[in-house]
Amino acid sequence: MKATRLLRFPTPTLTLALGLALTVSSGAAPLTFDFKDPKGVNNVSFSLDAPLEAINGSANGISGKVTFDPDNPAATKGRIVVETGSMHVPNPMMKEHMLGKQWMDAEGHPEVVFEVVRLKSVSTEGNGIRAEAVGRFKLKGVEKEITVPVTLTYLANKLADRTNGAMQGDLLVIRAKFSVKRADYGINPGAPADKVADTVELKLAIAGAAARS
């Protein structure tokens, strides 16, 4: 009887096969984008358009982190924070009132927070993604679940262009436009409607960085 002959792969071949198998079976890890912009360009604009008076302003004290997977955008999660004290309107007296206790109460409620739980109705075109962000919006101590239409643009290897070569990595640009009701969040609910609109229009345009060495 002939002895059974065992076939063995040379060690380099076996190592290469295992490496290829691991590469195929594991996708890229989700990226974490930091929205604390050292350039100070990120901003949120707001407007209240009443019959007798329009109020327009912006805020640039933005921070937060968002986890984004280019292969699975629906799993996007994160937290965007706006410093209440960074809100600005051109009229100095109006700004003082806006940051006061009756309005935004910047001292008692120093942050406006939107915590994204997931994306739904996701559609992709090139490097752009349209979706609805489902999450919790917290303003002046009141938290409500809201759904916001958003556009995300994933820009691989573009962080160097934004930082003049100082940093390497990727960018995630988020744009959104939505509205909230002033009365829902206890923002001077007794203000006359002909001078102060109840609907607050918000527009977000921010870029986050996923840096790498």
C-alpha positions in Angstrom: 0.0 0.0 0.0 1.3 3.4 -0.9 1.5 6.0 1.8 -0.8 9.0 1.3 1.2 12.1 0.3 0.4 15.4 2.1 0.6 18.5 0.0 1.9 21.6 1.7 1.9 25.2 0.3 5.2 27.0 0.6 5.0 29.5 3.5 5.1 32.6 1.2 2.2 31.4 -0.9 0.1 30.6 2.2 0.8 34.0 3.7 -0.2 35.8 0.5 -3.4 33.8 0.2 -4.4 34.7 3.8 -3.6 38.3 3.2 -5.8 38.4 0.1 -8.6 36.7 2.0 -8.5 39.3 4.8 -8.4 42.2 2.4 -11.5 40.9 0.6 -13.4 40.1 3.7 -12.8 43.4 5.6 -14.1 46.8 4.4 -12.7 50.1 5.3 -13.3 51.3 8.8 -15.7 54.2 9.4 -14.1 57.6 9.6 -14.5 60.1 12.5 -14.7 63.8 11.4 -13.9 66.6 13.8 -16.0 69.8 13.2 -13.9 72.1 15.4 -12.7 74.2 12.5 -9.4 76.0 13.2 -10.1 78.4 10.3 -13.4 79.6 11.9 -15.2 79.2 8.6 -17.9 76.8 9.7 -21.1 78.6 10.5 -24.9 78.5 11.2 -27.1 81.3 9.9 -30.5 82.0 11.3 -33.4 84.3 10.3 -36.8 85.4 11.6 -38.9 87.2 9.1 -41.9 89.0 10.8 -44.1 91.5 9.0 -42.6 94.5 10.7 -39.1 93.3 11.3 -36.5 90.8 10.0 -33.8 89.4 12.2 -30.8 87.8 10.6 -27.6 86.5 12.3 -25.1 83.7 12.5 -23.0 81.7 14.9 -19.5 80.3 14.3 -18.7 78.6 17.7 -19.1 75.1 16.2 -17.7 71.8 17.4 -18.6 68.1 17.5 -17.7 64.8 15.8 -19.5 62.7 13.2 -18.7 59.1 12.3 -19.2 58.4 8.6 -18.7 55.3 6.5 -18.4 56.0 2.7 -19.6 52.5 2.1 -22.6 52.8 4.5 -23.8 56.4 4.8 -27.0 55.4 6.5 -25.0 54.4 9.6 -23.8 58.0 10.0 -23.9 59.2 13.7 -22.6 62.2 15.5 -23.1 65.3 17.5 -22.9 68.9 16.3 -22.6 71.6 19.0 -23.1 75.4 18.6 -22.0 77.7 21.4 -24.9 80.0 22.2 -22.6 82.8 23.1 -21.2 82.8 19.5 -24.5 83.9 18.1 -24.3 87.4 16.5 -26.6 90.0 15.0 -25.4 93.4 13.7 -27.5 95.5 16.2 -25.6 95.5 19.6 -28.7 96.0 21.7 -30.6 93.3 19.8 -27.6 91.0 20.4 -27.6 91.7 24.1 -31.4 90.9 24.3 -30.9 87.7 22.2 -28.3 86.3 24.5 -30.3 87.2 27.6 -32.4 85.0 29.9 -35.7 85.7 28.2 -34.4 84.8 24.8 -31.5 82.3 24.3 -30.2 82.5 27.9 -26.6 81.9 26.8 -25.3 81.8 30.4 -27.8 79.1 31.5 -27.8 77.2 28.3 -24.4 77.6 26.7 -24.9 75.0 23.9 -27.3 74.2 21.1 -27.0 70.5 20.2 -28.1 68.3 17.4 -27.3 64.6 17.9 -27.7 62.6 14.8 -28.9 59.0 15.3 -29.1 57.8 11.7 -29.8 58.8 8.1 -32.8 57.7 6.1 -33.9 58.1 2.5 -30.3 58.0 1.4 -29.4 58.6 -2.2 -25.9 58.9 -3.7 -24.7 60.8 -6.7 -20.9 60.9 -7.2 -19.4 62.0 -3.9 -22.6 63.7 -2.8 -25.2 62.1 -0.6 -28.7 63.4 0.0 -30.6 62.1 3.0 -32.8 62.9 6.0 -30.9 63.1 9.3 -33.0 61.7 12.2 -31.9 62.9 15.6 -32.4 64.9 18.8 -32.3 68.7 18.8 -31.7 70.5 22.1 -32.3 74.2 22.5 -32.6 76.2 25.7 -33.0 73.0 27.8 -35.8 71.6 25.6 -35.0 68.4 23.6 -37.2 67.3 20.6 -36.8 64.6 18.0 -36.5 66.1 14.5 -35.8 65.0 11.0 -33.7 67.3 8.8 -32.9 67.2 5.1 -29.1 67.1 4.6 -26.5 67.0 1.9 -23.2 65.3 2.7 -20.2 65.6 0.4 -17.3 63.2 1.1 -13.9 64.5 -0.2 -11.2 62.0 0.1 -7.6 63.3 0.5 -8.8 66.9 0.3 -7.8 68.1 3.8 -4.4 69.1 2.6 -6.1 71.5 0.1 -8.1 73.1 2.9 -5.1 73.5 5.2 -2.5 74.5 2.6 -0.7 71.2 3.1 -0.4 71.4 6.9 -2.6 68.3 7.4 -3.4 65.2 5.4 -6.7 63.4 5.4 -10.3 63.6 4.3 -13.2 66.1 4.5 -16.9 65.7 5.1 -19.0 68.7 4.2 -22.5 68.9 5.7 -25.2 71.3 4.5 -28.7 71.6 5.9 -31.7 73.9 5.9 -34.6 73.5 8.3 -36.8 75.5 10.7 -37.9 75.3 14.3 -40.7 77.1 16.2 -39.5 79.6 18.7 -42.4 78.9 21.1 -41.6 75.2 21.2 -38.3 76.0 22.9 -39.4 78.7 25.2 -37.7 81.5 23.4 -39.5 84.7 24.4 -42.9 83.1 23.7 -44.7 86.4 24.6 -43.0 88.5 21.9 -45.5 90.2 19.4 -45.8 88.1 16.3 -45.8 91.1 14.0 -42.3 92.0 15.2 -40.7 88.6 16.0 -41.5 85.6 13.8 -42.2 82.3 15.5 -40.5 80.4 12.8 -36.7 80.4 13.0 -35.0 79.4 9.7 -31.7 77.7 10.2 -29.0 77.1 7.6 -25.9 75.0 8.3 -22.7 74.9 6.2 -19.8 73.0 8.0 -16.8 70.9 7.1 -15.2 68.3 9.3 -11.8 66.8 9.1 -10.6 63.2 9.4 -6.8 63.7 9.7 -4.2 61.1 9.3 -0.4 61.0 9.6 
